[in-house]
Amino acid sequence: MLTLALETSGAFGGAAVLKDGVLIGEIMTAGHETYSRRLLGAAGRLFKDLGIEWSDIKLIGISLGPGSFTGLRIGLSTAKGLAFSLGVPIVGVPTLDALAANIAGCPGDVICPVLDARKGQVYTACYRCRYDCGADRISSFHVIGPKEVVSSIPPGGRVFLLGEGVPLLETNRLETADRCINIAPEHLAHVRAANIGLIAEQRFKSGLADDINALKPLYIRPSDAIPSIQKDTPSA
């Protein structure tokens, strides 16, 4: 089975193709152009390099957020359009789940991905590593102040912090905290389309394909556009 995965939640997005759980190609993109201009182009170049056609794709995986509101809307609408036109299922993957998958820790370790939510806040969640190198989410997705992140991490095991929001946590304070806290290197700070695809395949094989009509971005914090829309909507 070939899976096309798309990631548009942050500045570094892209496309990946997996075959039965194995990555066979990936392109990461960054630039001033919006994803509406570069996303399908990246996928097209990837297909050409791999010698595959759109009709070969049997599953679409897409990042749901949290992340850039505009990027998420573009990514999800693109993924839905592809799934509909190709007649294939679609699976949405939370951004923090995919970011946490950059780390393969030991059993009991805690992974804490952190994304910049702007307005002096960060998006985060906690994951506990399993014996098979996977990880289970052990907290809800939430948006909090940077100084609250460490206190939100459950006790026990080593802690791995990663993501573009980590510099906001005042890392000099983390070094003296009474925890074994490790900060992942910069190259692990970005969500990869490959992880979106891997998780999407796993969930699809478990019977967790999404309803294309009901699938929505995972904002966590309401979009700034929502209050103005509600304000301008006349009451019945």
C-alpha positions in Angstrom: 0.0 0.0 0.0 1.3 3.5 -0.9 0.5 6.3 1.4 0.9 10.0 0.6 1.5 12.1 3.7 1.3 15.9 3.8 2.6 18.2 6.6 1.6 21.9 6.6 1.4 22.9 10.3 4.7 24.9 10.4 7.3 26.7 8.4 9.0 23.4 7.4 6.4 21.3 5.7 6.4 18.8 2.9 5.3 15.5 1.5 6.3 11.9 1.9 5.5 8.6 0.4 5.5 5.3 2.4 5.1 1.8 1.2 3.6 -0.6 3.8 5.1 1.4 6.7 8.5 2.0 5.0 9.5 5.5 3.9 10.5 5.5 0.2 10.7 9.3 -0.4 10.3 12.6 1.3 10.6 16.3 0.4 10.7 19.1 3.0 9.9 22.6 1.9 10.3 26.0 3.4 10.0 29.5 1.9 7.8 32.6 1.6 5.3 31.0 -0.7 2.2 29.6 0.8 1.5 25.9 0.9 -1.2 26.4 -1.7 1.6 27.2 -4.2 4.3 24.6 -3.1 2.6 21.6 -1.6 1.3 19.8 -4.7 4.5 20.8 -6.6 6.5 19.0 -3.9 4.4 15.9 -4.2 4.6 16.0 -8.0 8.4 16.1 -7.9 8.5 13.3 -5.4 6.2 11.1 -7.6 8.4 11.8 -10.6 11.6 10.7 -8.7 9.9 7.6 -7.4 8.3 6.7 -10.8 4.8 6.5 -9.4 1.4 7.9 -10.4 -1.4 9.6 -8.4 -3.5 6.5 -9.1 -1.0 4.4 -7.1 -1.8 6.2 -3.9 -4.2 4.2 -1.6 -4.2 6.4 1.6 -3.8 10.1 2.4 -2.3 11.2 5.7 -2.5 14.8 6.8 -1.3 16.8 9.8 -4.2 18.2 11.8 -2.5 20.7 14.1 -2.0 22.5 16.3 0.1 24.9 14.2 -0.3 27.6 11.6 -4.1 28.2 11.2 -3.6 29.1 7.5 -1.2 26.2 6.8 -3.6 23.7 8.5 -6.6 24.9 6.5 -4.6 24.7 3.2 -3.2 21.3 4.0 -6.5 19.8 5.1 -8.4 21.1 2.1 -5.7 19.8 -0.3 -5.7 16.4 1.4 -9.5 16.2 1.3 -9.5 17.1 -2.4 -7.0 14.4 -3.2 -8.8 11.8 -1.1 -12.1 12.6 -2.8 -10.7 12.7 -6.4 -8.6 9.5 -5.9 -11.4 7.7 -4.0 -9.1 6.7 -1.1 -9.4 7.0 2.7 -7.9 9.8 4.7 -6.4 9.8 8.2 -5.6 13.0 10.2 -2.7 13.0 12.6 -2.2 15.5 15.4 1.0 17.5 14.9 2.3 16.8 18.4 1.9 13.1 17.9 4.0 13.3 14.8 6.6 15.5 16.5 6.9 13.2 19.5 7.7 10.3 17.0 11.1 12.0 16.3 12.3 10.5 19.6 12.8 6.8 20.2 13.3 6.6 24.0 13.6 3.8 26.5 10.6 2.4 28.3 9.3 4.9 30.9 10.9 7.9 29.3 8.7 10.9 28.8 8.6 12.9 25.5 7.4 16.4 25.6 7.0 18.1 22.2 6.6 21.9 22.4 5.4 24.2 19.6 5.3 28.0 19.6 1.6 29.1 19.9 2.5 32.8 19.8 1.0 35.3 22.3 3.4 34.1 24.9 2.1 30.5 24.9 3.1 27.1 23.7 1.3 23.9 22.5 2.4 20.8 24.3 1.5 17.3 25.4 3.2 14.4 27.2 4.0 10.9 25.9 5.3 7.8 27.7 7.7 5.5 25.7 6.9 1.8 25.3 9.1 -1.2 24.9 8.6 -1.3 21.2 10.1 2.3 20.8 6.7 3.8 20.3 5.0 6.2 22.7 1.5 6.6 24.2 0.1 10.1 24.8 -0.5 10.4 28.5 -1.9 13.9 28.6 -4.4 16.1 26.7 -3.2 18.6 24.1 -3.0 22.0 25.8 -1.8 25.5 25.3 0.0 27.0 28.3 2.7 29.5 29.3 6.3 28.4 28.7 7.1 28.4 32.5 4.3 25.9 33.1 5.7 23.2 30.8 8.1 21.5 33.2 5.6 21.4 36.0 3.0 19.8 33.7 5.3 16.8 33.0 4.4 13.7 35.1 7.2 12.3 37.4 9.3 9.3 36.5 11.8 8.5 33.8 14.0 10.8 31.7 12.3 13.7 29.9 13.0 14.7 26.3 11.9 18.1 25.2 11.8 18.9 21.5 10.3 21.3 19.0 10.5 24.9 17.9 8.9 26.1 21.1 11.7 24.8 23.4 13.8 28.0 23.3 10.9 29.8 24.9 11.2 27.6 28.0 14.3 29.4 29.4 16.6 26.3 29.1 19.1 27.7 31.6 16.5 27.0 34.3 15.8 23.5 33.0 19.5 22.5 33.6 19.1 23.1 37.4 15.6 21.5 37.7 15.3 18.4 39.8 14.6 16.2 36.8 16.7 14.4 34.2 15.7 16.7 31.3 17.2 16.3 27.9 16.8 18.8 25.0 16.7 17.2 21.6 19.0 18.6 18.9 17.7 21.2 16.4 17.4 18.8 13.5 14.6 17.0 15.5 12.6 20.1 16.1 10.4 20.0 13.1 7.4 17.8 12.3 8.1 15.4 9.4 5.7 14.3 6.7 7.2 10.8 7.1 5.9 10.6 10.7 2.5 11.7 9.6 2.4 8.9 7.0 3.7 6.3 9.4 1.1 7.1 12.1 -1.6 7.4 9.5 -0.9 3.9 8.2 -0.8 2.4 11.7 -4.2 4.0 12.5 -5.7 3.0 9.2 -4.7 -0.6 9.7 -6.4 -0.4 13.1 -9.6 0.7 11.5 -9.3 4.3 12.4 -9.9 6.1 9.0 -11.5 9.5 9.3 -14.8 10.7 7.8 -13.7 13.1 5.1 -16.7 15.4 5.7 -16.2 15.5 9.5 -12.4 15.9 9.6 -11.4 19.3 10.9 -8.1 21.1 11.9 -7.1 20.6 15.6 -6.5 24.2 16.6 -6.6 23.8 20.5 -6.8 27.5 20.8 -9.6 29.2 18.7 -8.5 30.9 15.5 -8.3 34.7 15.7 -10.7 34.8 12.9 -13.5 33.1 14.8 -14.6 36.0 17.1 -15.0 38.4 14.2 -17.0 35.9 12.2 -19.3 35.3 15.1 -19.6 39.0 15.7 -20.7 39.7 12.2 -23.2 36.8 12.1 -26.7 38.1 12.6 -28.8 36.4 15.2 -31.8 34.3 14.2 
